[in-house]
């Protein structure tokens, strides 16, 4: 859904998986993926924080 808007395409974390061979062949620069990497890291931190809150509430 993010790829529909051309301005939001560079923030789509899916390009990290789709353009891996382009990175290996130097077809694109890693700096072109920094914004997608930042979005992926923020989402990862939010998911970890949510999991920590969830498991803290439960008695295991």
N, C-alpha and C positions, 0 to 999 in steps of 0.2 A: 504494500500500500504506500510505503514511503517513496518508492520510485516513480509514482505518478506525478508528484510535484518536482520539477527539475531543480529547484533551489534546495530541496531537502535530500537530494540523492547523495551528496557527499557526507551526510550524517548517518547514513544507513549502515549499521554494523554488519549487515550481510555481505558487504563488499570485501570484508576481511577474509571471508571464506571463498568468495567467487574470484577474487583477483590474486590468489596466492601464486599461481604460475606466472602471472605478469610481473609480480615482484621478483621472482627467482630469475626471470630472463631480463630484468632491468627495463621492461617496457613502461613501467610507471615508477615514480619515485615514492619511497615510504612516506615522505612528507604529505603526499596527497591523501593519505589514509589516517592522519592524526586525528581529525575530527570524528571519524567513525570509531577509532580506537578509544577516544575519550567518552563517547556515548556508551560503548560497550563496557568500559570500566565503571562508569557511574551506575549503569544497570546492574552490574555484578555486585557492586557495593550495596546497593539497595536490596537486592535479593538476599545477600548474606545477612544484612541487618534485620530484615524481615524474618529470616529463619532463626536468628538468635533470639528475637523477641518471642517468636512462636514456641521454641523449645524451652525458653526460660519459664514460660507460663505453665508448661506441662511438668508433672512429676514423673520422671522415668523410673 
